[in-house]
Amino acid sequence: MATYLAFLRAINLGAKRVFPKDDIRRVVESVGFEEVVTHINTGNVRFESRMRSRERIERTLETAFAADRGFEVPTIVYGAKEFAALAAETRQLDEENPGLARHYVYLLKDELTTSQVADVEARASDKGRMVVRGRAAHALLEPGYQDGTVDPLGAASRLGAATNRNASVVLALAEKWCSAWMR
């Protein structure tokens, strides 16, 4: 059995897209995944599966979530080892960039093309910059970045299917769920 982490996008954002963590756990178990646990109520779930195809796992979960909720729930899945590596990169970027106001990690369903990476990373300004590594895009935001917009660098729309978590959540989940793969 392999360990996976799934990140659900656009849930619990209002009265119509409610998906409590106990229901998430129930649905993930209903499709045959085991050792299912969730972290807070923001769509973070860890489970074990015999399936080896990330894309198949994502489709299985998205189909089950839509059937249960009545709305689409885009889902981004990482293997535990892959997520541990992402967390190590997140920690390294934090260490290399002291004084950041915020560090958000966009978890991507698919890797970006070379030209997409160049476009996203070109969004740098005095508000911060984007760094793309594999299936993650890091928004490194400088003090004073707040201008009332959700996406101050204008990069989120260029990432394809993605969801974000702040760096502290990424590090906490890796420590909690991927400790066997952490350095």
C-alpha positions in Angstrom: 0.0 0.0 0.0 1.2 3.5 -0.8 0.4 6.7 1.2 -1.2 9.6 -0.6 -2.2 13.1 0.3 -5.2 14.8 -1.4 -6.0 18.5 -1.4 -9.6 19.5 -2.2 -10.1 22.8 -3.9 -13.0 25.3 -3.3 -14.8 23.7 -0.5 -16.2 25.2 2.7 -16.2 28.6 1.1 -19.9 29.4 1.6 -23.2 27.9 2.3 -23.4 25.9 -1.0 -20.0 24.2 -1.1 -19.9 22.7 2.4 -18.0 19.5 2.8 -17.2 18.7 6.4 -14.1 16.6 7.2 -16.1 13.7 8.6 -18.0 13.5 5.3 -14.7 13.7 3.3 -13.3 10.8 5.3 -16.5 8.8 4.8 -16.4 9.3 1.0 -12.7 8.5 0.7 -13.3 5.3 2.6 -16.3 4.4 0.5 -14.2 4.1 -2.6 -11.8 1.6 -0.9 -9.0 3.8 0.4 -7.7 2.9 3.8 -6.2 4.6 6.9 -8.0 7.8 6.0 -7.4 10.9 8.2 -8.1 14.5 7.7 -6.5 17.7 8.9 -8.8 20.6 10.0 -11.7 21.4 7.8 -10.0 22.7 4.7 -9.8 19.7 2.5 -6.6 18.0 3.5 -6.8 14.2 3.6 -4.3 11.4 3.9 -5.0 7.8 2.9 -3.5 4.5 1.7 -4.2 2.8 -1.6 -3.1 0.0 -3.8 -3.7 2.2 -6.8 -0.5 3.5 -8.3 -1.8 6.0 -10.8 -2.2 9.5 -9.4 -4.5 10.5 -12.2 -6.8 7.5 -11.5 -6.9 8.3 -7.8 -7.8 11.9 -8.6 -10.6 10.8 -11.0 -11.9 8.2 -8.4 -12.1 10.8 -5.7 -13.5 13.6 -7.9 -16.3 11.2 -9.1 -17.1 10.1 -5.6 -17.1 13.7 -4.2 -19.4 15.0 -6.9 -21.8 12.1 -6.4 -21.9 12.8 -2.7 -22.0 16.6 -2.7 -23.7 17.4 -6.0 -20.9 19.7 -7.1 -17.5 19.2 -8.5 -14.6 19.1 -6.1 -11.2 19.4 -8.0 -8.7 17.2 -6.2 -4.9 17.4 -6.3 -3.1 14.2 -5.1 0.6 13.8 -4.1 2.4 10.7 -3.1 3.8 11.0 0.5 7.4 11.0 -0.8 6.6 13.6 -3.4 4.9 15.8 -0.8 7.9 15.4 1.6 10.2 16.7 -1.2 7.8 19.6 -1.8 7.9 20.5 1.9 11.7 20.4 1.9 11.7 22.9 -1.0 9.2 25.0 0.9 11.4 25.1 3.9 14.5 25.9 1.7 12.6 28.8 0.1 11.6 30.2 3.5 15.3 30.0 4.6 16.5 31.7 1.4 13.9 34.5 1.7 13.8 35.8 5.3 11.3 38.5 6.0 8.5 37.4 3.7 5.1 38.6 4.7 3.5 35.4 3.3 4.5 32.2 1.5 1.7 30.4 -0.3 2.2 27.1 -2.0 -0.1 26.4 -5.0 -0.4 22.6 -5.4 -0.8 21.9 -9.1 -2.7 19.0 -10.7 -0.2 19.0 -13.6 3.3 20.4 -14.2 3.4 23.5 -16.2 5.1 23.7 -19.6 8.4 25.6 -19.9 6.7 28.6 -21.4 4.0 28.5 -18.6 6.7 28.5 -16.0 8.4 31.5 -17.6 5.1 33.4 -17.8 4.3 32.7 -14.1 7.8 33.5 -12.8 7.8 36.7 -14.9 5.0 38.0 -12.6 7.6 39.4 -10.2 7.1 42.8 -8.8 7.8 44.8 -5.6 4.9 42.7 -4.1 6.9 39.5 -4.5 7.6 36.7 -6.9 6.6 33.2 -8.0 8.9 30.2 -8.0 7.7 27.1 -9.8 9.2 23.7 -8.9 7.5 20.6 -10.3 3.9 20.5 -9.4 4.1 23.4 -7.0 4.2 27.2 -7.4 5.4 29.3 -4.5 4.1 32.8 -4.0 6.8 34.6 -2.0 5.1 37.8 -0.9 6.9 40.8 0.5 5.8 43.1 3.3 3.3 45.5 1.9 2.0 43.1 -0.7 -1.6 43.5 0.5 -3.6 45.6 -1.9 -7.0 44.0 -1.4 -6.6 41.5 -4.2 -6.6 37.7 -3.7 -3.8 37.2 -6.3 -1.5 40.2 -5.9 1.0 38.8 -8.5 -1.7 37.9 -11.1 -0.3 34.4 -11.4 -3.1 32.1 -10.1 -5.1 32.1 -13.3 -2.0 30.8 -15.2 -1.5 27.7 -13.0 -4.3 25.5 -14.3 -6.1 23.3 -11.8 -4.6 24.1 -8.4 -5.3 24.8 -4.8 -3.1 26.7 -2.3 -2.0 26.3 1.3 0.2 28.5 3.3 3.8 27.3 3.9 3.2 26.6 7.6 0.3 24.2 6.7 2.5 22.4 4.0 5.3 22.0 6.6 2.9 20.8 9.3 1.2 18.2 7.1 4.6 16.9 5.9 5.7 16.5 9.5 2.5 14.9 10.5 1.9 12.6 7.5 5.2 12.2 5.7 7.7 11.9 8.5 9.1 8.6 7.1 10.3 10.6 4.0 11.5 13.8 5.7 15.2 14.3 5.8 
